[in-house]
Amino acid sequence: MTRTKRGYPARRRRTKVRSFVSGFQGAHSKLTRTISQQEIRALDSAHRDRDRKKRDFRRLWITRINAALREERVSYSYSRLINDLYKKQLFLNRKILAQIAIANKNSIDIISNEIVKRVD
């Protein structure tokens, strides 16, 4: 049986893996075994944090809407607004409501006043 020299395929595989960790520091971008461990860890973190990002943005939007509502009227809160929206079957996106609250604070007040009038 003839001898197989494995230098090229192994080098090509390691080079491909190294391109993934080019921004890492120290041994995390130099040593093959450490690179493979860091790659697994990085991909795992990216997968986990994609869901985390959705959660964090939803919290941010809720906080912004609540802050905009409480600036104008102390008695009206985010939870009452969402409850009244559901009662009137006006399913407004929290992201859009937060953008309205930031861009034009009078608009969110007008929306909340209209909803309160309709519910009562």
C-alpha beads as a LAMMPS data file, in Angstrom:
LAMMPS data file: protein, C-alpha beads

120 atoms
119 bonds

1 atom types
1 bond types

-500.0 500.0 xlo xhi
-500.0 500.0 ylo yhi
-500.0 500.0 zlo zhi

Masses

1 110.0

Atoms # bond

1 1 1 0.000 0.000 0.000
2 1 1 1.314 3.413 -0.859
3 1 1 1.957 6.048 1.760
4 1 1 -0.490 8.939 1.982
5 1 1 0.890 12.287 2.982
6 1 1 -1.748 14.234 4.879
7 1 1 -0.156 17.675 5.101
8 1 1 -2.298 19.532 2.573
9 1 1 -5.817 18.416 3.668
10 1 1 -5.022 19.004 7.340
11 1 1 -3.523 22.426 6.654
12 1 1 -6.496 23.380 4.480
13 1 1 -8.946 22.311 7.230
14 1 1 -7.063 24.269 9.908
15 1 1 -6.849 27.346 7.702
16 1 1 -10.606 27.253 7.163
17 1 1 -11.199 27.057 10.919
18 1 1 -8.651 29.835 11.563
19 1 1 -10.555 32.213 9.296
20 1 1 -13.523 31.948 11.691
21 1 1 -11.496 33.024 14.745
22 1 1 -9.360 35.688 13.097
23 1 1 -10.462 38.357 15.574
24 1 1 -9.818 36.312 18.696
25 1 1 -6.798 37.041 20.905
26 1 1 -3.817 34.965 21.946
27 1 1 -4.012 31.188 21.837
28 1 1 -7.681 31.406 20.823
29 1 1 -6.564 32.381 17.323
30 1 1 -3.298 30.388 17.137
31 1 1 -3.679 26.875 18.551
32 1 1 -5.824 24.410 16.611
33 1 1 -7.419 22.647 19.574
34 1 1 -8.209 25.915 21.358
35 1 1 -9.583 27.344 18.107
36 1 1 -12.037 24.474 17.737
37 1 1 -13.193 24.882 21.342
38 1 1 -13.661 28.623 20.893
39 1 1 -15.559 28.084 17.654
40 1 1 -18.007 25.753 19.393
41 1 1 -18.409 28.218 22.233
42 1 1 -18.903 31.200 19.905
43 1 1 -21.527 29.441 17.804
44 1 1 -23.342 28.299 20.949
45 1 1 -23.373 31.837 22.318
46 1 1 -24.620 33.236 19.022
47 1 1 -27.458 30.712 18.949
48 1 1 -28.466 31.489 22.541
49 1 1 -28.225 35.248 22.143
50 1 1 -30.417 35.408 19.053
51 1 1 -33.359 34.518 21.301
52 1 1 -32.014 36.747 24.062
53 1 1 -31.932 39.750 21.713
54 1 1 -35.645 39.414 20.959
55 1 1 -36.381 39.312 24.686
56 1 1 -34.202 42.348 25.417
57 1 1 -35.749 44.485 22.690
58 1 1 -39.263 43.643 23.856
59 1 1 -38.309 44.788 27.382
60 1 1 -36.862 48.000 25.960
61 1 1 -40.012 48.770 23.959
62 1 1 -42.237 48.147 26.977
63 1 1 -40.085 50.441 29.127
64 1 1 -40.203 53.223 26.531
65 1 1 -43.977 53.017 26.119
66 1 1 -44.533 53.010 29.871
67 1 1 -42.206 55.991 30.378
68 1 1 -43.949 58.005 27.662
69 1 1 -47.381 57.254 29.133
70 1 1 -46.404 58.140 32.685
71 1 1 -44.887 61.476 31.660
72 1 1 -48.281 62.861 30.762
73 1 1 -50.646 61.083 33.151
74 1 1 -49.757 59.399 36.403
75 1 1 -52.849 57.190 36.539
76 1 1 -52.371 55.556 33.125
77 1 1 -49.762 52.832 32.713
78 1 1 -48.451 50.455 30.077
79 1 1 -50.448 47.504 31.366
80 1 1 -53.726 49.454 31.212
81 1 1 -52.927 50.651 27.683
82 1 1 -52.250 47.122 26.422
83 1 1 -55.332 45.801 28.202
84 1 1 -57.507 48.503 26.620
85 1 1 -55.958 47.831 23.201
86 1 1 -56.875 44.163 23.499
87 1 1 -60.409 45.007 24.640
88 1 1 -60.898 47.127 21.526
89 1 1 -59.118 44.467 19.417
90 1 1 -56.509 46.981 18.255
91 1 1 -53.431 44.809 18.027
92 1 1 -50.681 47.409 17.733
93 1 1 -47.082 46.303 17.618
94 1 1 -45.017 47.237 20.708
95 1 1 -42.100 48.185 18.486
96 1 1 -44.230 50.676 16.553
97 1 1 -45.765 52.051 19.759
98 1 1 -42.266 52.596 21.180
99 1 1 -41.144 54.406 18.028
100 1 1 -44.226 56.637 18.203
101 1 1 -43.498 57.323 21.871
102 1 1 -39.953 58.456 21.064
103 1 1 -40.652 60.382 17.844
104 1 1 -43.803 62.202 18.884
105 1 1 -44.840 62.093 22.518
106 1 1 -48.148 63.835 21.786
107 1 1 -49.177 60.985 19.480
108 1 1 -48.917 58.326 22.188
109 1 1 -50.980 60.566 24.480
110 1 1 -53.608 61.021 21.765
111 1 1 -53.731 57.250 21.161
112 1 1 -54.151 56.528 24.866
113 1 1 -56.873 59.199 25.239
114 1 1 -58.828 57.802 22.281
115 1 1 -58.629 54.283 23.677
116 1 1 -59.787 55.436 27.107
117 1 1 -62.782 57.218 25.533
118 1 1 -63.736 54.135 23.518
119 1 1 -63.420 51.714 26.426
120 1 1 -65.510 53.888 28.757

Bonds

1 1 1 2
2 1 2 3
3 1 3 4
4 1 4 5
5 1 5 6
6 1 6 7
7 1 7 8
8 1 8 9
9 1 9 10
10 1 10 11
11 1 11 12
12 1 12 13
13 1 13 14
14 1 14 15
15 1 15 16
16 1 16 17
17 1 17 18
18 1 18 19
19 1 19 20
20 1 20 21
21 1 21 22
22 1 22 23
23 1 23 24
24 1 24 25
25 1 25 26
26 1 26 27
27 1 27 28
28 1 28 29
29 1 29 30
30 1 30 31
31 1 31 32
32 1 32 33
33 1 33 34
34 1 34 35
35 1 35 36
36 1 36 37
37 1 37 38
38 1 38 39
39 1 39 40
40 1 40 41
41 1 41 42
42 1 42 43
43 1 43 44
44 1 44 45
45 1 45 46
46 1 46 47
47 1 47 48
48 1 48 49
49 1 49 50
50 1 50 51
51 1 51 52
52 1 52 53
53 1 53 54
54 1 54 55
55 1 55 56
56 1 56 57
57 1 57 58
58 1 58 59
59 1 59 60
60 1 60 61
61 1 61 62
62 1 62 63
63 1 63 64
64 1 64 65
65 1 65 66
66 1 66 67
67 1 67 68
68 1 68 69
69 1 69 70
70 1 70 71
71 1 71 72
72 1 72 73
73 1 73 74
74 1 74 75
75 1 75 76
76 1 76 77
77 1 77 78
78 1 78 79
79 1 79 80
80 1 80 81
81 1 81 82
82 1 82 83
83 1 83 84
84 1 84 85
85 1 85 86
86 1 86 87
87 1 87 88
88 1 88 89
89 1 89 90
90 1 90 91
91 1 91 92
92 1 92 93
93 1 93 94
94 1 94 95
95 1 95 96
96 1 96 97
97 1 97 98
98 1 98 99
99 1 99 100
100 1 100 101
101 1 101 102
102 1 102 103
103 1 103 104
104 1 104 105
105 1 105 106
106 1 106 107
107 1 107 108
108 1 108 109
109 1 109 110
110 1 110 111
111 1 111 112
112 1 112 113
113 1 113 114
114 1 114 115
115 1 115 116
116 1 116 117
117 1 117 118
118 1 118 119
119 1 119 120
